[in-house]
Amino acid sequence: MLKSAERPVEQLLELMGHKGVFTILHSLQGGPLRFGVLQQLTNLPPRTLSLRLKELEELRLISRTEYNEVPPRVDYALTERGRGLKPALEALAQWESKVPR
């Protein structure tokens, strides 16, 4: 889990190094997504994805909305703070597409 929010940039950069975090943030740029969709996009085990989502919530980059339905439904979306990462995420995606494999 993350430490105090004294240095959010350092925390974000540390978290970005974990598998799936970039994909989560980049995918949510298009709007709210459910856990199952995020799991398919990231190929993370449920426990790991859940941990990543909680860490992103702690940094106030995403929000979690629970609906009182059967079966239960939970949507994840970027917060205003998370949407502020759009230029950086787009730049990283562009860089990634140009890196030789």
Backbone as CSV, one residue per row, in Angstrom:
resi,resn,N_x,N_y,N_z,CA_x,CA_y,CA_z,C_x,C_y,C_z
1,MET,0.829,-1.193,0.000,0.000,0.000,0.000,0.871,1.253,0.000
2,LEU,0.261,2.329,-0.355,0.982,3.587,-0.441,1.161,4.221,0.926
3,LYS,2.187,5.025,1.017,2.448,5.761,2.254,1.655,7.057,2.221
4,SER,2.016,8.000,3.058,1.293,9.264,3.113,1.341,9.986,1.776
5,ALA,0.418,10.920,1.594,0.309,11.622,0.316,1.183,12.874,0.273
6,GLU,2.302,12.862,0.988,3.185,14.023,0.985,3.780,14.284,-0.398
7,ARG,4.116,13.251,-1.095,4.752,13.371,-2.405,3.964,12.566,-3.444
8,PRO,2.828,13.113,-3.883,1.968,12.348,-4.801,2.641,12.012,-6.124
9,VAL,3.534,12.866,-6.622,4.199,12.564,-7.900,5.088,11.336,-7.742
10,GLU,5.840,11.289,-6.656,6.702,10.132,-6.423,5.871,8.867,-6.239
11,GLN,4.761,8.992,-5.518,3.892,7.835,-5.316,3.309,7.360,-6.639
12,LEU,2.887,8.306,-7.474,2.320,7.933,-8.764,3.369,7.251,-9.635
13,LEU,4.576,7.803,-9.681,5.630,7.199,-10.498,5.976,5.800,-10.000
14,GLU,5.997,5.625,-8.688,6.246,4.300,-8.132,5.131,3.339,-8.535
15,LEU,3.899,3.798,-8.418,2.746,2.969,-8.769,2.702,2.672,-10.267
16,MET,3.089,3.638,-11.090,3.081,3.444,-12.547,4.020,2.313,-12.965
17,GLY,4.999,2.006,-12.122,5.911,0.911,-12.413,5.295,-0.461,-12.224
18,HIS,4.128,-0.525,-11.611,3.461,-1.805,-11.396,2.639,-2.187,-12.627
19,LYS,2.664,-3.466,-12.924,1.932,-3.976,-14.080,0.452,-3.612,-14.002
20,GLY,-0.081,-3.117,-15.105,-1.509,-2.846,-15.232,-1.922,-1.423,-14.922
21,VAL,-1.124,-0.670,-14.181,-1.532,0.671,-13.757,-1.684,1.609,-14.952
22,PHE,-0.716,1.606,-15.859,-0.828,2.465,-17.039,-2.084,2.102,-17.826
23,THR,-2.318,0.820,-18.019,-3.482,0.366,-18.789,-4.779,0.789,-18.110
24,ILE,-4.844,0.692,-16.792,-6.047,1.116,-16.062,-6.308,2.596,-16.314
25,LEU,-5.304,3.427,-16.054,-5.470,4.880,-16.193,-5.768,5.273,-17.633
26,HIS,-5.064,4.665,-18.564,-5.263,5.002,-19.978,-6.655,4.564,-20.446
27,SER,-7.091,3.395,-20.025,-8.408,2.876,-20.429,-9.549,3.702,-19.860
28,LEU,-9.387,4.187,-18.640,-10.446,4.975,-18.011,-10.577,6.364,-18.626
29,GLN,-9.640,6.762,-19.477,-9.751,8.048,-20.178,-11.020,8.069,-21.040
30,GLY,-11.457,6.890,-21.485,-12.649,6.796,-22.326,-13.959,6.788,-21.555
31,GLY,-13.894,6.750,-20.237,-15.101,6.737,-19.420,-15.068,5.605,-18.413
32,PRO,-16.095,5.538,-17.558,-16.135,4.520,-16.498,-16.126,3.104,-17.064
33,LEU,-15.472,2.202,-16.317,-15.420,0.793,-16.690,-15.674,-0.065,-15.461
34,ARG,-16.162,-1.253,-15.711,-16.404,-2.204,-14.635,-15.156,-3.035,-14.378
35,PHE,-15.134,-3.666,-13.208,-13.990,-4.462,-12.786,-13.629,-5.525,-13.824
36,GLY,-14.623,-6.242,-14.320,-14.375,-7.321,-15.286,-13.713,-6.831,-16.561
37,VAL,-14.119,-5.670,-17.029,-13.512,-5.101,-18.241,-12.063,-4.737,-17.958
38,LEU,-11.820,-4.112,-16.809,-10.447,-3.753,-16.446,-9.581,-5.001,-16.289
39,GLN,-10.168,-6.067,-15.786,-9.415,-7.317,-15.627,-9.019,-7.875,-16.995
40,GLN,-9.931,-7.816,-17.956,-9.622,-8.283,-19.309,-8.533,-7.432,-19.956
41,LEU,-8.618,-6.115,-19.760,-7.643,-5.212,-20.380,-6.244,-5.354,-19.791
42,THR,-6.173,-5.616,-18.487,-4.873,-5.671,-17.812,-4.299,-7.075,-17.685
43,ASN,-5.143,-8.085,-17.803,-4.743,-9.482,-17.584,-4.172,-9.707,-16.192
44,LEU,-4.619,-8.914,-15.224,-4.177,-9.076,-13.844,-5.106,-10.020,-13.106
45,PRO,-4.578,-10.787,-12.152,-5.455,-11.589,-11.302,-6.374,-10.650,-10.504
46,PRO,-7.574,-11.098,-10.131,-8.521,-10.232,-9.421,-7.940,-9.560,-8.177
47,ARG,-7.189,-10.302,-7.387,-6.617,-9.730,-6.155,-5.638,-8.600,-6.474
48,THR,-4.807,-8.792,-7.476,-3.831,-7.771,-7.861,-4.535,-6.547,-8.424
49,LEU,-5.526,-6.766,-9.276,-6.275,-5.635,-9.837,-6.964,-4.852,-8.727
50,SER,-7.553,-5.561,-7.798,-8.222,-4.900,-6.679,-7.238,-4.031,-5.891
51,LEU,-6.047,-4.537,-5.660,-5.016,-3.779,-4.950,-4.624,-2.524,-5.732
52,ARG,-4.423,-2.668,-7.037,-4.051,-1.521,-7.877,-5.146,-0.447,-7.841
53,LEU,-6.391,-0.881,-7.935,-7.504,0.066,-7.926,-7.573,0.804,-6.583
54,LYS,-7.344,0.085,-5.497,-7.355,0.731,-4.176,-6.230,1.752,-4.064
55,GLU,-5.066,1.428,-4.600,-3.941,2.359,-4.558,-4.246,3.620,-5.371
56,LEU,-4.865,3.434,-6.522,-5.232,4.589,-7.350,-6.321,5.422,-6.665
57,GLU,-7.215,4.764,-5.932,-8.218,5.499,-5.148,-7.557,6.314,-4.039
58,GLU,-6.555,5.722,-3.386,-5.836,6.430,-2.315,-5.178,7.708,-2.827
59,LEU,-4.708,7.667,-4.067,-4.099,8.855,-4.671,-5.154,9.792,-5.253
60,ARG,-6.414,9.419,-5.104,-7.560,10.196,-5.592,-7.507,10.389,-7.118
61,LEU,-7.012,9.360,-7.814,-6.963,9.408,-9.270,-8.176,8.735,-9.895
62,ILE,-8.766,7.804,-9.168,-9.985,7.145,-9.641,-11.020,7.153,-8.524
63,SER,-12.273,6.993,-8.934,-13.364,6.859,-7.969,-14.061,5.532,-8.219
64,ARG,-14.691,5.040,-7.179,-15.410,3.763,-7.234,-16.862,4.056,-6.912
65,THR,-17.766,3.660,-7.824,-19.192,3.866,-7.604,-19.866,2.507,-7.528
66,GLU,-20.472,2.253,-6.383,-21.165,0.989,-6.158,-22.667,1.205,-6.348
67,TYR,-23.298,0.339,-7.142,-24.729,0.438,-7.398,-25.451,-0.657,-6.624
68,ASN,-26.588,-0.324,-6.045,-27.373,-1.263,-5.264,-28.243,-2.083,-6.208
69,GLU,-27.612,-3.048,-6.859,-28.297,-3.898,-7.841,-27.946,-5.345,-7.564
70,VAL,-28.720,-6.236,-8.162,-28.413,-7.654,-8.116,-28.286,-8.128,-9.544
71,PRO,-27.141,-8.655,-9.956,-25.897,-8.764,-9.194,-25.271,-7.388,-8.964
72,PRO,-24.399,-7.291,-7.950,-23.778,-6.009,-7.637,-22.998,-5.464,-8.833
73,ARG,-23.014,-4.145,-8.967,-22.281,-3.494,-10.062,-21.427,-2.394,-9.463
74,VAL,-20.172,-2.348,-9.904,-19.235,-1.321,-9.462,-18.558,-0.751,-10.699
75,ASP,-18.566,0.564,-10.799,-17.874,1.253,-11.898,-16.685,2.006,-11.339
76,TYR,-15.623,2.044,-12.127,-14.440,2.819,-11.790,-14.301,3.916,-12.826
77,ALA,-13.977,5.115,-12.375,-13.845,6.257,-13.275,-12.708,7.143,-12.791
78,LEU,-12.175,7.915,-13.699,-11.153,8.884,-13.331,-11.787,10.049,-12.590
79,THR,-11.093,10.542,-11.612,-11.511,11.771,-10.940,-10.979,12.941,-11.765
80,GLU,-11.309,14.138,-11.357,-10.762,15.309,-12.051,-9.238,15.286,-12.006
81,ARG,-8.725,14.896,-10.873,-7.267,14.789,-10.723,-6.697,13.742,-11.678
82,GLY,-7.376,12.625,-11.813,-6.951,11.574,-12.729,-7.030,12.011,-14.187
83,ARG,-8.083,12.763,-14.513,-8.212,13.263,-15.890,-7.093,14.243,-16.230
84,GLY,-6.530,14.875,-15.211,-5.408,15.784,-15.427,-4.159,15.078,-15.925
85,LEU,-4.115,13.754,-15.802,-2.979,12.978,-16.289,-3.052,12.686,-17.791
86,LYS,-4.152,13.064,-18.424,-4.357,12.706,-19.830,-3.177,13.073,-20.727
87,PRO,-2.647,14.304,-20.684,-1.511,14.619,-21.564,-0.299,13.720,-21.313
88,ALA,-0.016,13.420,-20.055,1.130,12.566,-19.734,0.893,11.139,-20.217
89,LEU,-0.322,10.622,-20.023,-0.635,9.265,-20.462,-0.595,9.150,-21.981
90,GLU,-1.089,10.165,-22.667,-1.044,10.151,-24.131,0.398,10.200,-24.631
91,ALA,1.223,11.001,-23.971,2.633,11.078,-24.359,3.328,9.733,-24.142
92,LEU,3.027,9.070,-23.035,3.612,7.748,-22.780,3.135,6.724,-23.808
93,ALA,1.852,6.767,-24.150,1.316,5.836,-25.148,1.966,6.074,-26.509
94,GLN,2.159,7.339,-26.846,2.814,7.660,-28.124,4.263,7.186,-28.116
95,TRP,4.964,7.416,-27.024,6.334,6.964,-26.902,6.409,5.449,-27.022
96,GLU,5.505,4.741,-26.340,5.494,3.276,-26.360,5.307,2.752,-27.786
97,SER,4.465,3.422,-28.561,4.209,2.941,-29.920,5.425,3.110,-30.839
98,LYS,6.365,3.954,-30.452,7.550,4.208,-31.280,8.783,3.430,-30.822
99,VAL,8.706,2.817,-29.656,9.852,2.090,-29.128,10.006,0.767,-29.881
100,PRO,11.210,0.515,-30.424,11.423,-0.771,-31.110,11.301,-1.927,-30.120
101,ARG,10.714,-2.980,-30.588,10.549,-4.162,-29.716,11.584,-5.193,-30.003
